[in-house]
Amino acid sequence: MASGDGAPDDSGCHILHVDMDAFYASVELRDRPGLKGSPVIVGGRGGRSVVLSATYEARAFGVHSAMPMARAIRLCPYAVVIPPRHGQYAAVSREVMAIFRAITPQVEPLALDEAFLDVSGALRRLARRPAEVGQLIRDQVSELGITCSVGVATSKFVAKLASVHCKPDGLLVIPADGVLGFLHPLPVSALWGVGRQTGQVLARLGLRTVADIAHAPAGSLERELGRAAAAHLKALAAGHDDRAVVPGAQEKSIGAEETFASDVCDPDLIRRELLRLSGRTARGLRAAGCSARTVVVKLRLASFKTITRSRTLAEPTDVAQQIYAVACALYAAAGLDARARLRLVGVRATGLIPASAAAEQLAFGERPASWREAERALDRIAGRFGTDAVRPAILVNGGP
């Protein structure tokens, strides 16, 4: 059913899913306008690197996120490969989230580049319909030099699917009376919780579309998937999703990891990478407004055996130097043989609390927050010029 002006009826469609279009790549194109229209891939060039983001021109060649970089370059040999600038992406994400929160406090971020919004309380204040609020968001995001796609629906599940179906740079309203017409032709993989294994089970039962799930006997699904999973899929196939938008949902952890181009056993190279990763982790904490109680180090051997070590701090921190000191201590305490070769290292911060709630206990005569002040100054520089503009001297030359 359409509204009086011929537009889809968005009555009751108070849930929005907003998703940036090729976010990392879009930020790079904004800052390098000469590359617009070209296939661009964001990611490392190392032999084991993966694609973090790709423009739609690169995607036309089959390139997609999480693909091994070597394969992406084979598919699109003329693509421009740009190393990631995580500090810049975090800075733009903060601007995007500020736009959302100016519309409504009911914002549930899912990642740097996407969020659910419940605009039911904002409609009267803004004197706009849900679809008009979605367009307002698109207009304001475009002022940042990037684009987004917006799904408008009665539930989170349908709103997220709608945003996917209108990419890139689109807006799609799924009216309350059009939910089943939208859902039922979709493949079963569109349902949350249907991965490769579940998809194979459903295919064995002859269930290939959402409509097939909706019309399948509940008993058949229960026998193959269990009662809980069957009930979950039947509800989604009927368009039922009563989950509310949860504002300010805190991330459980923030961190970074790196797979070396070739296996490494040199402790100096490993500590250099731990320094780099500690810096990225600390910037992520500060961007999220969090401090961490616990530091975790991840070490993956050439044999793919993975070792994790963690330490809980006396005081929560968001300072790279403190995280790095603990990471090095954890690496040393792992007791690796001198000949042990590492494939991957990672640093992660857990036990997150709001930074405003983290009280720092100073020793007598200690200057307060000297490292923190310095690192926050570097955040401002990185946000403007990129994370490589200023970095520790040890990372300027000879880093892995």
C-alpha positions, 0 to 999 in steps of 0.5 A: 500500500502506498501513502497519499503521495504515491510513496510506499506507506512507511507507517509503523516503520520506525526502525532504520538500518544505516550502512555506509557504502564501501566505507574504508574505500569511500573515505580514501576516495573522498581524500583522493578524488582523482581516484574516483571511478577507478577500481580501488582496494583497501588492504595490505600488500603482504602475501597473506593480506586480505581485502578490507574494502573495495570500490564498486568498480573493483567489486565488478571484477569479483573482488570482495571484503575478506578475500585474500589480496593476492587473489583480488589482484589477480582478478583486478590487476589494474586496481589501486591498492591503498594501505588502511588508515584505521585512525582516519576511519575511526574519526569519520565514524565518529562524525557519522555516529554524531549525525545519527545521535543528533536524530535520535538517542536510540542508536545501536552501532554494529561496527564503525560503518553501520547502525540501527536507529529507532526513530519513533520518538523523533518523528514528531520532533522532526515533523517527518515520516520515517522515510524522510528521516532516512533521506535526511540522514543520507543528505547529512552523511553525503556532506561528509563526502561519503554515501550510505544506504538506508533500510526502513522497516518495522523490524531490525531484521527486515531493515538490515535486509532492505539496506543491503538491497538498495546498495549503493547510495539508496533508500528502501522502505519495506511497508508493514503489509509488504514484508512477506512479499519482500522476504519470501522470494529471497534465498534461505541464506538471507535469514540470520543464522543460516550459514553453510552447514545449516544451508546444506541441511535446508537444501537437503530438505528441498528448502531454498527460499524463505517462502519454503521455510515459512511453509515447511512443517515445523516438525521437519525443521525441528528434527533436523535443526532442533527446536530453538533453531527451527523456531528462530527460522520460522519466526524470521520467515514470517517477518517476526523480529521483536528485538529492540534497538539497544542504544549505546551497546558497548563493544566487548573488546577492541583490538588488532592483529596482523598476519606476517607476509612470511613467518617471523622468529626475530623478537625485535620484529615481533615487538615492533609489531606489538608496538604497532598493534598496541597503538591501533588498539589504544586509538580504537579504545579512545575512539570508542570512549573506553578504557580497558582492564585487561590486555590480551596477546595472541600468538599464532605459530607457523603450525597454526597452533594459537597461544593467548596470554592475558593480564588484568591491569591495576588501573584501566587504560587507553594508553598505547605505551601501557598496553605495549609494555604489558603486551611485551611482557605477555609475549616474553612470558609465553615461553616460546622456543627461540626458533619458534616462528610466528605467523600472526600476532594480535593485541586485544583490550577487554574488560571495557568501561567508559573512559569517564569512569576510569580513575587513574591513581597517581604516584606521589610527584607523578605528572598526570596523563602525560602519555595520554595527552601526547597520544590524544594529540597524535589522534588529532593529527592522525585524524587529519593526515592519516596514521602514518603522519606521526609514529614511533621512530622504531616503526619508521624504518624496518618494520614488518 
